[in-house]
Amino acid sequence: MNKRSIQGVDVNGKTVLVRVDFNVPIRNGVISDDSRIRAALPTLNLLGEGGAKVVVSSHFGRPKGQVVEDMRLRIVRERLSELLGAPVLDAGGPNGAQPASVVSGLSSGEFALLENLRFEAGEEANTKDFSKHLASLADLYVNDAFGAAHRAHASTAGVAAHLPAYAGLLMERELEILGRALEGTTGATIAIVGGAKVSDKIQVLRHLSAKVDTILVGGGMVAAFYVAQGRSGGAVDVSDEDKSAAQGLLESGGANVVLPADVITAPEFNENSPATVFECGEVPLDGLILDIGPRSATEYARIISIANTIIWNGPMGVFEWPEFAKGSVAIANAVADNKKATSVIGGGSTAEVVGSLGLVDKITHVSTGGGASLEFLEGKILPGVAALDNA
């Protein structure tokens, strides 16, 4: 999508409302992963150095329109101030008179952070009143929250109807790289898709099938594909919907769908349950498929090594448990080792895999959007992107 970028816009002396995604994990009062805050720094620094008065806004958790003390953004504001090397004022609100009062006192190059947007019920309801309230605080609007772009909320869509609306640098990069990956290349384009159910990923699989050369399948959804081939899917109760979806993809005539030649199963869904390798045609009826097998991991890695474009969304197994993480680890290393390829990792669990292995710097792009990247790969139009002004 060709949207206007904030890059190159004269913002000197103007007040800019920036929507970011600072929904970071906090444990025992400490931010355990500040990568989402760091991801917004290029846009915030660009605006600050350009002389803008910057009003930052974000949601945090799911307070459902109520003020929840544990979901206030004080800790986030303090960390943002540290990373920017500049004070970030508490703008309060997000509704009411305080934000306007604080914002009116800002000087060029200064920052303020609104309180959790979801404390206001009008945020998720995308009400005109709250959209207009947000717009009243600024001269320009910038959306740099790709992770929330699949939500039609006041701060992601509604406000854009009332202000000149631009894509931030992070948003621009997400759209450019994800879009380019789906356009394919002159070489092999590989999609790696994991997940528990085919029905959860069927729209992604269908869309990718028309865009890529090969789809490597992993995760619990493998059971449905086996059943669609007349094989045992193990202990998973495969629904008719999932079986039909898998069968349709196998017979679609699109991308070559590669299934694991062997899998790792366990008698129950438990971290300490004994792991056993079975060939694809020998999965026992009481076995839960919890990872791809070693032979499959080797074959998948070989296919990945010859790719020019790699899109990965969804782990190969229950990667949180060491005995069932080996497939995901092998795939992550294979993607990182292919230095000639453009590699794009979907957000959420897949990003956690490469992050836990310290491989982020070896991947072309790790998306900051879990649900947003998934819907983008499904071919859906994201409300937060559609609302931005066209270039």
LOROSE-796854 format. One record per atom (N, C-alpha, C, O): y, z, x. Coordinates in steps of 0.2 Angstrom, whole numbers, plus 5000, padded with zeros to 4 digits. Layout:
YZX;...
***
This chain:
499450005004;500050005000;500650005004;500750045009;501149965003;501749955007;502249995004;502649975000;502350055007;502850105004;503350115009;503250105015;503950135007;504550145012;504350205016;504150265014;504550205022;504450255027;505050295029;505650255029;505050355030;505650395032;505850375039;506450395040;505450345042;505650325049;506150275049;506150225046;506750295053;507250245053;507850255048;508350225048;507750305043;508250315038;508750365041;508550415044;509350355039;509950395041;509950455037;510050455031;509750515040;509650575036;510250625038;510250685035;510650605042;511150655045;511550685039;511850645036;511550755039;511950785034;511650785027;511950815022;511150755026;510850745019;510250805019;509950825024;510150825012;509650875011;509050835009;509050795005;508450855012;507850815011;507350865009;507150915012;507050855003;506450895001;505850865003;505650805002;505450895007;504850875010;504150905007;504150965007;503750865004;503150895001;502650895007;502450835009;502350955009;501850955014;501250985011;501251015005;500650985015;500051025013;499951075018;499551065023;500151135016;500051195020;499551245017;499551305018;499051215013;498551255010;498051265016;497451245016;498251315020;497851325026;497351385025;497551435021;496751395029;496351455028;496651515031;496851515037;496651565027;496951635030;496351685029;496151695024;496251715035;495751765035;495951835038;496251825043;495951885034;496151955037;496951945039;497151975044;497351905035;498051905036;498251855042;498751865044;497751815044;497851775050;497651705048;497151695045;498051655050;497851585049;497351565054;497451565060;496751545051;496151535056;496151455058;495851445063;496551415055;496651345057;497351315054;497451315048;497751305059;498451285058;498551205058;499051185059;497951175058;498051095059;498451065054;498751015056;498451085048;498851055043;499551065044;499951025042;499751125047;500451135048;500651095054;501151065054;500251085059;500351045065;500450975063;500850935066;500050955058;500050885056;500750865053;500850805054;501050905050;501750895047;502350895052;502850875051;502150925058;502750935063;503150865065;503750865065;502750805066;503150745068;503650735063;504250715064;503550735056;503950725051;504550775051;505150755050;504350835051;504850885051;505350885057;505950895056;505050875063;505450865069;505950805068;506550805070;505650755066;506050695065;506650705060;507250685062;506550745055;507150755050;507650805053;508250795053;507350855056;507750905059;508250875065;508850895065;507950835069;508250805075;508750755072;509250735076;508650725066;509050675063;509650705060;510050675057;509650775060;510250815057;510150825049;510650835046;509550825047;509450835040;509450915038;509250955043;509550935032;509450995030;508750995026;508750965021;508251025029;507551015027;507351075023;507251125025;507151055017;506851095012;506051085011;505851025009;505651125014;504951115014;504651145008;504851195006;504151115005;503751135000;503051125000;502751075003;502651174998;501851164998;501551214992;501851254990;500951194991;500551234987;500151284991;500051264997;499851334988;499351374992;498851404987;499051444983;498251384988;497751414983;497851394976;498151344975;497551434971;497551414964;497851474960;497451504956;498451494960;498751544957;498851534949;498951574945;498751464947;498751444940;499351474937;499351494931;499951454940;500551464937;500851534937;501351554933;500451584940;500651654940;500851674948;500551644952;501251724949;501451744955;500851794958;500651844954;500551774963;499951814966;500151834973;500251784977;500251894974;500551924980;500151894986;500451874992;499451894986;499051864992;499151794993;498951764998;499551754989;499651684989;500351664991;500551604991;500751714993;501351704995;501351665002;500851675006;501851625004;501851585010;502251615016;502351585021;502351685016;502651715022;502251705028;502651685033;501651715028;501251695035;501351625037;501451615043;501251585032;501351515034;502051495036;502151455041;502551525033;503251515035;503351545043;503751505047;503051595044;503151625051;502851585056;503051575061;502251555054;501851505059;502251445060;502351415065;502551415054;502951355055;503551365059;503751325063;503851425059;504451435063;504251435070;504651415074;503651465072;503451475079;503351395081;503551385087;502951355077;502851285079;503451245080;503451205085;503951255076;504551215076;505051245082;505451205084;504951305083;505351335088;506051345085;506551345089;506051355079;506651365075;506551405069;506051405066;507051445067;506951495061;506851445055;507151395054;506451475050;506351435044;506451495038;506151545038;506951475035;507251525030;506751525024;506451475022;506751585020;506351595014;506851575008;507351605007;506651515005;507051485000;506851514993;507251504988;506351554993;506151594987;505951544981;505751484983;506051564975;505751524970;505051524969;504751574969;504751464967;505051394968;505551374963;505951324964;505551414957;506051394952;506551444952;506651494956;507051444947;507651494947;508251474951;508251414954;508651514952;509351504956;509251514963;509651484967;508751554966;508751574973;508751504977;509151504982;508251464976;508251404980;508851364981;509051344987;509251354976;509851314977;510351354981;510751324985;510351424980;510851464984;510651464991;511151454995;510051464993;509851465000;509951395003;510251385009;509751344999;509851275002;510551255003;510751225008;511051284999;511751264999;512051295006;512551275008;511651345009;511951375015;511651345021;511851365027;511151295020;510851265026;511351225030;511851185027;511351225037;511751175041;511251115043;510651125042;511551065045;511151005048;510651035053;510851075058;509951015053;509451035057;509151095056;508651115060;509351125050;509051195048;508451185043;508451135039;508051235043;507451225038;507351285033;507551345035;507151275027;506951325023;506351305019;506151245018;505951355017;505251345014;505251375007;505451435007;505151335002;505051364995;504451404995;503951394999;504451454990;503851494989;503351444986;503451394983;502751464986;502151434983;502251394977;502451424972;502251324977;502451284971;502051304965;502251294959;501351324966;500951334960;501051404957;500751424952;501551444959;501751494956;502151474949;502251514945;502351414949;502751384943;502251344939;501951294942;502051354933;501651324929;501851244928;501351204927;502451234929;502651164928;502451114934;502551054933;502251144939;502051104945;501351064943;501451004944;500851104942;500251064940;500251024933;499950974933;500751054929;500751014922;501250954923;501350914919;501550954929;502050894931;502550894925;502650834922;502950944924;503450944918;504050914921;504250914927;504450884916;505050854918;505550904921;505950894925;505550964917;506051014919;505951034927;506451044930;505351054929;505151074936;505251014940;505551024946;505150954939;505250894943;505950884944;506250874950;506350894939;507150894939;507450944944;507850944947;507151004943;507351064947;507251054954;507651064958;506651024956;506551014963;506950954966;507250964971;507050904961;507550854963;508250874964;508650844968;508450924961;509150954961;509350984968;509850994969;508750994971;508851034978;509050984984;509251004989;508950924983;508950874988;509350804987;509450794981;509450774992;509650704991;509150654992;509150594989;508650664996;508050624997;507450664996;507350724997;506850624995;506150654994;505750624999;505750565000;505350665003;504850635007;504150665006;504050735005;503650625005;502950655003;502550645010;502450595012;502350705013;501950705019;501250735018;500950755022;501150745011;500550785009;499950735007;499850735001;499650705011;499150655009;498550695006;498250675001;498450755008;497950795005;498050814998;497550834995;498650804995;498750824988;499050764985;499250764979;498950704988;499150644985;498750614979;499050574975;498150644978;497750624972;497950664966;497650654961;498450714967;498650754961;499250724958;499750714962;499350714952;499950694948;500350754946;500350774941;500650794951;500950854950;501750844951;501950794953;502150894949;502850884949;503050874956;503550824957;502850904961;503050894968;502750834972;502950814977;502250804969;501950744972;502050684968;502050624971;502250684962;502350624958;503050634954;503450584954;503050684950;503650694946;504350684949;504750654947;504450724954;505050724958;505250654960;505850644961;504850614962;504950544965;505350504960;505650454962;505350524954;505650484949;506450494949;506850454946;506650544952;507350564952;507650564959;508250574959;507350544964;507650544970;507350474974;506850454973;507750454979;507450404983;506850434987;506850484990;506250404986;505650434988;505250394994;505150334994;505150425000;504850395006;504250435008;504050485006;503850395011;503250415014;503450455021;503750425025;503150515022;503150545029;502750505034;502350465032;502850525040;502450495046;501650505045;501350465046;501450565043;500750585042;500550535036;499950505037;500850535031;500650495025;500550425027;500150395025;501050405030;501050335033;500450315037;500150265036;500350365041;499750355046;499050355042;498650305043;499050395037;498450405033;498350335029;497750305030;498850315026;498750255022;498650185027;498250145025;498950185032;498850135037;498150125040;497850075039;497950185042;497250185045;496650175040;496250145042;496750215035;496250215030;496150145027;495650115026;496750115026;496850045023;496549995028;496149945025;496750005034;496449955039;495749955040;495349905041;495450015039;494750025040;494349985034;493849965036;494649995028;494349955023;494349885023;494049845019;494849855027;494949785027;494449755032;494349695031;494049795036;493549775040;493849735046;494449735047;493349715050;493549685057;493149625058;492749605053;493249585063;492849535065;492149555067;491649515067;492049625069;491449645071;491049685065;491249685060;490549725067;490149765062;490549825060;490949855063;490549825053;490949885050;490349925047;490049905042;490349995049;489850035047;490150095042;490650125044;489850115037;490050175033;489450225033;488850205032;489650285035;489150335035;489350385029;489850415029;488850385024;489050425018;488450485017;487850465016;488750545017;488250595015;488450635009;489050615006;488150685007;488350725001;487750744997;487150714998;487850784992;487250814988;486950764983;486350764982;487450734979;487150694974;487450624974;488050614976;487050574972;487350504972;487850494967;488350464968;487850534961;488350524956;489050554959;489550524956;489050594964;489650624966;490050564971;490650564971;489650524974;489850474979;489750404976;489850354980;489550394970;489350324968;489950274969;489850214971;490550304966;491050254966;491250234974;491450184975;491250284978;491350274985;490850224988;491050174991;490250234986;489650184989;489750114986;489650074990;489950114980;490050044977;490650004980;490549954981;491150044981;491750014984;491649994991;491849944993;491350034995;491150025002;490649965002;490749925007;490249964998;489749914998;490049844998;489749795001;490549834995;490949764995;491349755001;491649705002;491449815005;491949815010;491649815017;491949785022;491049845018;490749855025;490049815025;489849785020;489849815031;489149775032;488549815031;488049795029;488649885033;488049925033;488249995031;488850025032;487850025026;487950095024;487350135026;486850125025;487550195030;487050235032;487050295028;487550335027;486450315025;486450365019;486150435022;485650425026;486450485021;486250555023;486350605017;486550585012;486150665019;486350715014;485750725008;485250685009;485950765004;485450774998;485350714994;484850714990;485850664994;485750604990;485150564992;484950524988;484950574998;484350535000;483750544995;483450494994;483650594992;483150604988;483150554982;482650524980;483750544979;483850494974;483650424976;483350384972;483850404982;483650344985;482850334986;482650284984;482550384988;481850384989;481550374982;481050334981;481750414977;481450404970;481550334968;481150314964;482150304969;482250244967;481850194970;481750134967;481550204976;481050164979;480350174977;479850144980;480250224973;479550244970;479250294975;478650304975;479650324979;479350384984;479550444981;479950454976;479250504985;479450564983;480150584985;480250574991;480550624981;481150644983;481150724985;481650754986;480550744985;480450814986;480550864980;480450844975;480850924982;480950974976;481550964972;481650994967;481950914975;482550904971;482450864964;482050824964;482750894959;482650864952;483150804952;483750814950;482950744953;483350684953;483450664946;482950654942;484150664944;484250644937;484150564936;484150534941;484050544930;484050474928;484650444931;484650384933;485250474930;485850444932;485950434939;486150374941;485650484943;485650474951;485150414953;485350374957;484550414950;484050364951;484350294950;484250254954;484650294944;484950224942;485450204946;485550144948;485950254948;486450234953;486250214960;486450164962;485750244962;485450224969;485050164968;485150114973;484750144963;484350084962;484850024962;484749974965;485450034958;485949984957;486249964964;486349904965;486350014968;486650004975;486149964979;486349924983;485549984979;485049954983;484949874981;484749834985;485049864975;484949794972;485649754971;485649704968;486149784974;486849754972;486949694976;487349654974;486649684982;486749624986;487349634990;487549584993;487649694991;488149704995;487949725002;487549695005;488249775004;488149805011;487349815012;487049835007;487149815018;486449835019;486349915019;486749945023;486049935015;485950015014;485350035018;484750015016;485450075023;484950105027;484850175025;485250215025;484150195024;483950255022;483650295028;483350255032;483650355029;483250385034;482550375034;482150385029;482250355040;481550345041;481150415041;480550415039;481450465042;481150535042;481750585040;482350575041;481550645037;481950695035;481750765037;481150765039;482150805037;481950875038;481950915032;482450915028;481450945030;481450985024;481251055025;481051075030;481351095019;481251165019;480951185012;481151155008;480551235012;480251255006;480751285001;480651294995;481351315004;481851344999;482551335003;482551325009;483051334999;483751335001;483951395004;484351435001;483851405011;483951465014;484051445022;483651405025;484551475025;484651465032;484051475036;483951445041;483651525035;483051545039;482451515037;481851535039;482451475032;481851435029;481551395035;481951355038;480951385036;480651345041;480751275040;480651245034;481051245045;481151165045;480551125047;480251145052;480451075043;479851035045;480050955044;480450945039;479850915049;480050845049;479450805045;478850815046;479650765041;479250725037;479450655037;480050635037;478950605037;479150535037;479350525030;479250555025;479750465029;480050455022;479550445016;479750465011;478950425018;478450415012;478050475012;477550475008;478150535015;477750585015;478050655013;477750705015;478650645010;479050715008;478650745003;478450724998;478450815004;478050854999;478450864993;479050874994;478150874988;478450884981;478850954981;479350964977;478650994986;479051064986;479451064992;479751124993;479651014995;480151015000;480850994999;480950944996;481351035001;482051015000;482250975006;482251005011;482550915004;482850875010;483450905012;483950905008;483550935018;484150965020;484450935026;484950965029;484150885029;484450845035;484050785036;483550775033;484350735039;484050675042;483550695048;483750745051;483050665049;482550685054;482750655061;483250615061;482450675066;482650655073;482550575074;483050545078;482050545071;482050475072;482550435069;482850385071;482750465063;483350435059;483950445063;484450395063;484050505066;484650515069;484750465075;485350445077;484250455079;484250405084;484350335082;484750305085;484050315077;484250245074;484950235071;485250185073;485150295068;485850285065;486350285071;486850245071;486250325077;486650325082;486650255086;487150235088;486050215086;486050155089;486450105085;486850065087;486450105078;486850065074;487550075075;487950035075;487750145075;488450165076;488750135083;489350115083;488250135088;488550115094;488750045095;489150025099;488549995090;488749925090;489249915085;489449855084;489549965082;490049955077;490749945080;490849975085;491149905076;491849895078;492349945074;492849965076;492049955068;492450005063;491950055060;491350035058;492050115060;491650165057;492050215052;492550235054;491750215046;492050265041;491450315040;490950295038;491650375040;491150435039;491450485034;491950515035;491050485029;491250535024;490650575021;490250545018;490550635023;489950675021;489450695026;489250645029;489350755028;488850775033;488150745031;487950725025;487650745036;487050715035;486550775032;485950755030;486750835033;486350885030;486750955029;487350945029;486451005029;486751075028;487051095035;486651135038;487551065037;487751075044;487951145046;488051165052;488151185041;488251255042;487751295045;487851355048;487051275044;486451305047;486251265053;486051215052;486151305058;485951265064;485351225064;485251165066;484751245060;484151205060;484251145056;483851095056;484751145052;484851085048;485551045049;485851015045;485751055055;486451025057;486350975062;486750935064;485750965065;485550925070;485750845069;486050815073;485650825063;485750755061;486550745061;486750695064;486950795058;487650785058;487950785065;488450755067;487650835069;487850835076;487750775080;488150745084;487150745079;486950675082;487450625080;487650585084;487650615074;488050565071;488750575074;489050525076;489050635074;489650655076;489750635084;490250605086;489250645088;489250625095;489250555096;489550525100;488850515091;488750445092;489450415090;489650365093;489750435085;490450415083;490950425089;491250375090;490950485092;491350495097;491250455103;491750435107;490650435104;490450405110;490550325110;490650295115;490650305104;490850235103;491650225104;491950225099;491750215110;492550215112;492850145110;493450145110;492450095109;492750025107;492950025099;493349985097;492650075095;492750065088;493350105086;493550155089;493550085080;494050115076;493650165072;493250145067;493750235073;493350275069;493750325064;494250345066;493550325058;493950365053;493550415050;492950395047;493750475050;493350535047;493650555041;494250575041;493250555035;493550585029;493650655030;493350685034;494150685026;494250755026;493650805024;493150785024;493850865023;493350915021;492850935026;492950945031;492250935023;491650955027;491550905033;491350935039;491650845033;491550795039;492050815044;491850815050;492650835042;493150855047;492950915051;493050925057;492650965047;492451025050;491851015055;491851045060;491450965054;490950945058;491250925065;491050955070;491650875065;491950855072;492350905075;492450915081;492750945070;493150995073;492751055076;492951075082;492151075074;491751125076;491451105083;491351145087;491351035084;491151015090;491650995096;491450975101;492251005094;492750985098;492850915100;493050895105;492750875095;492750795096;493350765092;493350705092;493750805090;494350775086;494750725090;494950665088;494850735096;495250695101;494850625103;495150585105;494250625101;493850565102;493750525096;493450475096;494050545091;494050505085;494750475083;495250505085;494750415081;495350375080;495750415075;496350425076;495450435070;495850465064;495450515060;494950495057;495650575060;495250625056;495750645050;496250665051;495550625044;496050625038;496150695036;495750745037;496750715034;496950775032;496750785024;496850845022;496550735021;496350745014;495650735013;495350695014;495450795009;494750795007;494650745001;494350695001;494850774995;494850734989;495250674989;495050624986;495750674992;496250614993;495850564996;495950504994;495550575002;495250525006;494650495002;494550435003;494350534999;493750514995;493950464989;493650414988;494450484986;494750444980;495050374983;494950324980;495350384989;495550324992;494950274994;495050214993;494450304997;493850264998;493550234992;493150184992;493650264986;493350244980;493750184977;493550144973;494350174980;494750114978;495250134973;495650094970;495350204972;495850224967;496550224969;496650234975;496950224965;497650224966;497850304966;497750334961;498150324971;498350394972;499050404969;499550374971;499150454964;499750464960;500350474965;500850454964;500150514970;500750534975;500950484979;501450484982;500550434980;500750374984;501050324979;501550294981;500750314973;501050264969;501750274967;502150234966;501950344967;502650364965;503150354970;503750354969;502950334976;503450324982;503750254981;503450214978;504350244983;504650184983;504350124987;504150144993;504250074984;503950014988;504449994994;505049994993;504149964999;504549945005;504949885003;505349855007;
***
